[in-house]
Amino acid sequence: MSEEYLDIVDENGKLTGERELRSVCHAKGLWHRTVRIYLFRKRDDEVELLIHSFLIKRKANPNMWTASFGGHIKSGSTAEESIITELKEEINLNPEIRNLIKGFDTRFCISYDSIVNHEYTSIFYLPYDDDIEKLIFNDDEIQQVKWSSLEQIEKAIINNPTRWYIKTADLLLIKSDLLEKISA
């Protein structure tokens, strides 16, 4: 598989008109676009997120829990198109774009090994109330998946932050945004 090109953006997420290979973006710390999608359901007046842990052999964030799916937005693609592609690739789910709930955009910076990741990330939510057993994990990165309430996730992050890819402050932003969107 050939390496993907990514559109370069400024720190505010505005396209610069340039594009670069993903490896070059990471090597040079160039800002590029990504998407994160949170699958949620309501149960007994609580909102639950579908969380998963990465395999221990995964290079980035091995054996850590997270609450989102997603990835890089390929050059020329929209955030919504990328979400559809990522969900198909990662969990064999084919949602309709009209069911996506737009969250907020944020900047995300992380460095590990020789990678400098400067991402301008678009957050989305997707209601999902089907059995998780129907999902097929195609990317050889996920070892466990389960539903967990927002409060349970928050407590787990506070009690064991090194096991979570998402931080407490980020979860609280997601929680506030999601609850506002679904109660409107």
C-alpha positions as CSV (number, residue, x, y, z in Angstrom):
1,M,0.0,0.0,0.0
2,S,1.4,3.4,-1.0
3,E,1.8,6.1,1.6
4,E,-1.0,8.7,1.8
5,Y,-0.8,12.4,1.1
6,L,-2.2,14.8,3.7
7,D,-3.3,18.4,3.2
8,I,-1.2,20.9,5.2
9,V,-3.1,23.3,7.4
10,D,-2.1,26.2,9.6
11,E,-2.5,26.2,13.4
12,N,-6.1,27.3,12.9
13,G,-7.0,24.4,10.6
14,K,-7.0,26.5,7.4
15,L,-5.8,24.8,4.3
16,T,-2.5,26.2,3.0
17,G,-2.8,24.7,-0.5
18,E,0.1,22.4,0.1
19,R,0.1,18.7,0.6
20,E,2.8,16.3,1.9
21,L,3.4,12.6,2.6
22,R,2.2,11.5,6.0
23,S,5.8,10.5,7.0
24,V,7.0,14.0,6.0
25,C,4.3,15.7,8.0
26,H,5.3,13.7,11.1
27,A,9.1,14.2,10.5
28,K,8.8,17.9,10.0
29,G,5.9,18.5,12.5
30,L,3.6,19.9,9.8
31,W,0.0,20.7,10.8
32,H,-2.5,18.3,9.2
33,R,-6.1,17.3,9.6
34,T,-7.5,14.3,11.5
35,V,-10.9,13.0,12.7
36,R,-12.1,11.4,15.9
37,I,-15.4,9.7,16.2
38,Y,-17.1,8.7,19.4
39,L,-19.7,6.0,19.3
40,F,-22.3,6.5,22.0
41,R,-25.6,5.1,23.3
42,K,-28.1,6.1,26.1
43,R,-28.8,3.5,28.8
44,D,-30.9,4.2,31.9
45,D,-30.4,8.0,31.6
46,E,-26.7,7.5,31.2
47,V,-24.6,8.1,28.1
48,E,-22.1,5.4,27.4
49,L,-19.2,5.5,25.0
50,L,-17.8,2.5,23.1
51,I,-14.2,2.2,24.5
52,H,-11.4,0.0,23.3
53,S,-7.9,-1.0,24.2
54,F,-5.0,-1.2,21.8
55,L,-2.9,-4.3,21.3
56,I,0.3,-4.4,23.3
57,K,2.3,-4.9,20.0
58,R,1.0,-1.6,18.6
59,K,3.7,1.0,18.1
60,A,1.8,4.0,19.3
61,N,0.0,3.8,22.7
62,P,0.2,0.0,23.2
63,N,-2.1,-1.5,25.7
64,M,-3.9,1.8,26.4
65,W,-7.6,2.5,26.4
66,T,-9.3,5.1,24.3
67,A,-12.8,6.3,23.6
68,S,-12.6,7.2,19.9
69,F,-11.9,5.8,16.5
70,G,-10.4,7.8,13.7
71,G,-7.4,8.8,11.7
72,H,-5.8,11.1,9.2
73,I,-7.9,13.0,6.6
74,K,-6.3,12.1,3.2
75,S,-5.6,15.0,0.8
76,G,-8.7,16.1,-1.0
77,S,-11.1,14.4,1.4
78,T,-13.6,15.8,3.8
79,A,-13.8,15.0,7.5
80,E,-17.1,13.2,7.0
81,E,-15.7,11.1,4.1
82,S,-12.7,10.2,6.3
83,I,-14.9,9.1,9.2
84,I,-16.9,6.8,6.9
85,T,-13.6,5.3,5.6
86,E,-12.0,4.9,9.0
87,L,-15.1,3.3,10.6
88,K,-15.3,0.8,7.7
89,E,-11.6,0.0,7.9
90,E,-11.4,-0.2,11.7
91,I,-14.7,-1.8,12.8
92,N,-16.5,-2.7,9.6
93,L,-19.3,-0.1,10.3
94,N,-21.0,1.8,7.4
95,P,-22.8,4.7,8.9
96,E,-24.6,7.3,6.8
97,I,-23.1,10.8,6.9
98,R,-26.5,12.2,7.9
99,N,-26.3,10.3,11.2
100,L,-23.0,12.0,12.2
101,I,-23.2,14.7,14.9
102,K,-20.5,17.4,14.4
103,G,-18.6,18.2,17.6
104,F,-15.8,20.7,17.8
105,D,-12.4,21.2,16.2
106,T,-9.3,21.2,18.3
107,R,-5.5,21.1,18.1
108,F,-3.6,18.1,19.2
109,C,0.2,17.8,19.6
110,I,2.2,14.7,20.6
111,S,5.7,13.4,20.0
112,Y,7.0,9.9,20.2
113,D,10.1,8.2,18.7
114,S,10.9,10.4,15.6
115,I,7.3,11.4,15.1
116,V,6.1,15.0,15.8
117,N,2.3,14.9,15.4
118,H,0.6,18.3,15.0
119,E,-3.0,17.6,14.2
120,Y,-6.0,19.8,13.7
121,T,-8.7,17.4,14.7
122,S,-12.4,17.4,14.0
123,I,-14.6,15.7,16.6
124,F,-17.8,13.8,15.7
125,Y,-20.3,11.6,17.5
126,L,-22.3,8.7,16.2
127,P,-25.3,7.1,17.9
128,Y,-24.8,3.3,17.9
129,D,-27.2,1.0,19.7
130,D,-26.5,-2.3,18.0
131,D,-24.5,-5.3,19.5
132,I,-20.8,-4.7,19.6
133,E,-20.4,-8.4,18.6
134,K,-21.5,-7.3,15.1
135,L,-18.4,-5.1,14.8
136,I,-15.4,-6.6,13.1
137,F,-12.1,-5.2,14.0
138,N,-10.1,-5.1,10.8
139,D,-6.9,-3.2,11.7
140,D,-5.1,-5.7,14.1
141,E,-4.8,-2.9,16.7
142,I,-7.7,-3.5,19.0
143,Q,-7.6,-6.2,21.8
144,Q,-10.8,-5.4,23.8
145,V,-14.0,-3.4,23.4
146,K,-16.8,-2.5,25.7
147,W,-19.4,0.1,26.6
148,S,-18.7,2.3,29.6
149,S,-20.5,5.3,31.1
150,L,-18.9,8.7,30.9
151,E,-18.6,8.7,34.7
152,Q,-16.9,5.2,34.7
153,I,-14.4,6.4,32.1
154,E,-13.7,9.6,34.1
155,K,-13.0,7.5,37.2
156,A,-10.9,5.0,35.4
157,I,-8.7,7.8,33.9
158,I,-8.3,9.5,37.3
159,N,-7.4,6.2,38.9
160,N,-5.0,5.0,36.2
161,P,-4.1,7.8,33.8
162,T,-1.1,5.9,32.2
163,R,-3.5,3.3,30.8
164,W,-5.6,5.9,28.9
165,Y,-4.9,7.6,25.7
166,I,-7.5,10.2,26.4
167,K,-6.9,12.6,29.3
168,T,-9.4,13.8,31.9
169,A,-9.6,17.3,30.6
170,D,-10.3,16.1,27.1
171,L,-13.0,13.7,28.3
172,L,-14.7,16.5,30.1
173,L,-14.8,18.6,26.9
174,I,-16.2,15.6,25.0
175,K,-18.7,14.9,27.7
176,S,-19.9,18.5,27.9
177,D,-20.1,18.9,24.1
178,L,-21.9,15.5,23.5
179,L,-24.4,16.0,26.3
180,E,-25.2,19.5,24.9
181,K,-25.7,18.2,21.4
182,I,-27.9,15.2,22.2
183,S,-30.1,17.1,24.6
184,A,-30.8,19.9,22.2
